[in-house]
Amino acid sequence: MKKPNSLVEPLFEGPIDIVGDVHGEIEALRDLLGHLDYGDDGLHVKGRRLVFVGDLTDRGPDSPAVIDLVKRFVESGRAQCVLGNHELNLLLCADTGKRKFDNHWFFGEERSLDGSDQPTPAVLADDEIRQSAVDFFKTLPLALQRDDLRVVHACWDDSMIRIAREASDAVALHERYRDLIAVDHELHPELDTVDRRLAHQNRNPVKVLTSGKERRVATPFEASGKLRYEERVPWWDDYGADEPVCVCGHYAIPAAHSLLPPQVHCVDYGVAKRWRERQQPDLDGSFELRLAAARFPERVVICDNGSSASLFSEGP
Ligand SMILES: [Mn+2]
């Protein structure tokens, strides 16, 4: 399988449809591709092409089916896909055996090892599926760009993009920076746990591009049962008004969509939370959970239920 020459690759020219974080929701993906007029083979009658922002897996019922579909389209030149933090975690797990709470399906397990409330996947990976997923993820770039448009999973950061452009292997680049930061920490015993965690998040280009920058909060807060000392940095506040439009996923927070400047679009409309909604139908009526795609040059968002809206409104 083709390995990237650079972790920043040219984005398809011409009309494209940029699909948000799928997170194993294969039915939503098939519905969305139907509304966008793609065939089962990924071909579009008008020659449009698909671009995926990463986070294909975890939480939804069938991560292997999503990987299989996107891989087929990418291999036939009908789609592009960037690496998300969930793909990165799986690549790192495959090496270290260290698991994350919501990728138990990858290890063929119905339940999360840490005993937390996690989705029960409908399809579990076997050796063949694991190998095929890892082989595919290793071919994915961290970012795509053309003159008028940029695509990254979480955060566009010029200095990190420059580093990624010179590299061709995301896992090796991640390890190189992880080790450099660890060596630096040995020289600085005064740094506390939060400083160290933030350095690993904010100074490693693979982490920044796939999960964004973070900062220390003045007062620790509780989220998902854990005390948090860090929060996400709204990097889009510093993204220049004259920069090309940047499309990301990752930030499935309804408020983010209305806070973004017009040159940054987040196409993650929260379909990752559908597994929770199935368990508790009244979970969060204030934000509908959808899978969506942003069409360019039309600048329209199309959802898996067929609804559509301008990219500049608050969403369909
Ligand atoms: Mn993500």
Residues whose N, C-alpha, C, O or C-beta is under 5 A from the ligand:
A	BS01	MN	D55 G84 N85 T210 H250
